[in-house]
């Protein structure tokens, strides 16, 4: 399949879950891929499969986004990508524990991965995209960034940053009259990625609250086509989020505390 006109989709956290789902969807649409994660062997497996299936080029970029030197290497790749069609900042992790009990170094890495790496990579990517008036940046946040919950204070804070950061970028693009560059923040709820299993909460969530990674990606790209800045995948998730945001803070906090218990 020839895809010279499609360009490259650069995806972090691409070895599993939502990041892998973005990779598979965009590969099927003919985009070349640049896949970033710490697990090189998983990236190589995905790359080999997608190249064989779709005839695209896949670059494997093992990196730890909590390390500035690794992010610098990725910035250099983005700067040289021609053309760069997507930057999808998806990498992330959580700890699910009380703030005072958490390892401060893990919290620092979380802020680096979720926020600083996103800012650094976005700065390079959006500069290129503005220059050609083409491209899309998708930042994967969470509905956890919309309302605060116990045992995830720093995680929720980093996800809230991504929402406001993306909205601010949108406002700047509008003021600059840059019509060809799109930005979006995706706020998934519970998604079957292994993320929640890793922090020990998956067993406590009813099945009807869960989405598949493919559902998140489909909702995101559909919303992107429509120019929607904030995407909350799933009808139930949108209803729940709207209800909580409409309640007074005191009541909202109590509901969330009860759910978290």
Secondary structure, DSSP 4 states (H G I P E B T S, - for coil): ---TTT-EEEEESTTSHHHHHHHHHHHHTT-EEEEEES-HHHHHHHHHHHHHHH---EEEEE--TTSHHHHHHHHHHHHH-SSEEEEEE-------S-GGGS-HHHHHHHHIIIIIHHHHHHHHHHHHHHHHT-EEEEEE--GGGTS--TT-HHHHHHHHHHHHHHHHHHHHHHHTT--SEEEEEE---SBSSSHHHHTT-GGGS-GGG-B-HHHHHHHHHHHHHTT-SEE--SHHHHHHHHHHHHS-HHHHHHHHHHHH-
